[in-house]
Amino acid sequence: MGSDPQYAKWPLLPLAQHVFTLTNPYATRPSQQAAVKNLQDAITEHKMAPFYRYLAHPTEGVLNSVGEGSSNTAAAGKLGRKSSIAAGMIATHNPTTSLSLPWDENLYQQLQAENEKELEEFQKEEDEAVEKAGDTEIQAAKGKRAEFWARVGDKEKAIAAHQDLLEKTGILGTKIDLVLAIIRLGLFFGDKQLVQKTVERAKSLVESGGDWDRRNRLKAYEGLHLLTVRNYSGAAPLLLDSLSTFTSYELCTYSNLVVYAVLAGSVSLKRVDFKSKVVDAPEIKAILGDGEDKLLALTGAISAGPGADASMQDADSAPAAARTAVVNLTTLGSSTEQPEAEMAVDFDPLAQLVSSLYNGRYKLFFQALAQVEEQFLTQDRYLHEHKNWFIREMRLRAYQQLLQSYRVVGLDSMANDFGVTVDFLDRDLAKFIAAGRIPCTIDRVNGKGVIETNRPDDKNKQYQDVVRQGDQLITKLQKYGQAVRLRGSERA
């Protein structure tokens, strides 16, 4: 067993989602009003003077362009310099909203004074530790300073403080915790390059002897990062594996993890893996399944593994009241920072998306896809950036799934199956055909039009690949031979 996680509380990632909601044109006004209130409360409660300035300062704040009558050249220049970092926090490059985070100079000065007072106390504690105590106490005092900068939202100073701790810490578990904290700082401010570099560092530390809990936490961190850079095929296995052992509540809620895992799996997994890891996965059925499937998943009756039969027997012999008890999955795990409660999430569109895609009910699938876009893709800061790509890839997946079963399909028949017009389907398929994503042709010369699939000849393709690779090998050998002859002539 490893030690308990450290440095796992700050920064508060939900605040970045509130900033996103405030600038999101798809967000409802009540949700934006709630986001403003949550931001104001958090800034006051946690004395977040640097973060308040970063967001709302009249000339330097990244939200200044959406404020009321405060845009100017200086603000535009500042926003431009921060655009690459703020892009992960702000919904659009040119957000428009009737709400803003007001700037209160007196509040800022008050928060700044309280921050300076805390820093003086940390410095005093550190000086006393240097004089009277050992390295452990000095590191503890520096750790408080690092957590302070992460709490108040000063990115540069927080990263520098965590890096300083990391260099002077010899305990592997603490090193991993510090690296995970830096990853959260990168996710908070939308710095993908920092997250990428730090994830690789965390992986090397974990591989050198990290404990089981930190290995599992890193899976969720890396999966979420891959989701933000549109590597859904890499994110899917990590997020799906994290469902059964999730304890990283400082990263996201369990409900959010389910959404990310299901969407990543739906767009990237092959049909066989999609069936086993998403459609039939007990962790997902416990959330997305109907009444009977959900109960079986919660009792373990459909759990894969050697203990499934015993779980079924226990469930059958249990009292009726015990069998029907609903388990709150958000309370599972051993994290030190578990949420008291999660907001209710309507998973029906997600459940319909999964079932309709697998069962080939394409009209329902298109309807569910529109609902998923409206409810999840446009409202989440990690999904919003890639929503158009996701919708396009899911449409492509449904088209491929239908066409691979037939040699010839009527255009009007396929349009009816998907619940769209023939013209829309013709235009949509034409884009994928031109890009080489769907091996078929559309003939609308005679009649209403037919779609003919061109099934690839696998054996012929393999033969062509061997010939091409052989030509490349011969070319390399010839170049190598020429280089050897030249070196021999120089020695002679």
Summary of the structure (lengths in Angstrom):
residues: 492
radius of gyration: 27.5
end to end distance: 66.3
largest distance: 93.1
contacts: 1497
relative contact order: 0.07
helix: 68%
strand: 2%
